Amino acid sequence: MPAPSLLLAAFGPELAGLDRQPPPGWAVATTGIGAIAAAVETCRLVRELRPHRVLFLGTCGAYDGRLAVGDLVAGASAIATSVEEAEGRAFRPQAETRRWGATWPLPLPAHDVAVPPAITLTEDGARALARVATVEHLELTGVFAACAAAGVPVAAALGVANRVGPGAHDEWKREHARVSAALVEALRHTVLAAGS
């Protein structure tokens, strides 16, 4: 029997029902919230299931006007960063890996994804991180790093659910279910129909 493709999200609502009715050829799971939890759970799932490939679905915040709420994107790369780094007040050792690329293409516009250690709450922070990436997400470096270590192809599809800044969480609470459903619908007859 061929290995399944593995469909991941940080938590159930971002799967928009696919956790209850997985597409044929896909195993479906959640990673938990945050890059470390996502890395640990992705490693466990990849070791246990030995998937043919991994697709992560989720929501993200846009740093500026390049993207609007409701836009759907593919993660070109996941970049471990922080506001302090973007503002020049912190740095990472040169030997540390901080960027992992997607390794299979999706039929969505590709954008770099910043993965800070926590949600960015300020407009100044959003402006600083907009120099690094277009959107912010909390789990993607963990997922991409785990898949890179295991040699498993990985991609991510994200829906913009909020603008990053002071009102981000309230906007995300209003929009994440709608945006997650739109993302799943956009992929249902293309990527998700392909299975393994």
Buried (B, 14 or more C-beta within 10 A) or exposed (E): EEBBBBBBBBBBBBBBEBBEEBBEBBBBBBBBEBBEBBBBBBBEBBEEBEBBBBBBBBBBBBBBEEBEBEBBBBBBBBBBBBBBBBBEEEEEEEEEEBBBBBBEEBEBEBBBBBBBEEBBBEBEBBBBBBEBBBBBBBBBBBBBBBBBEBEBBBBBBBBBBBBBBEEBEEBBEEBBBBBBBBBBEBBEEEBBEBBB
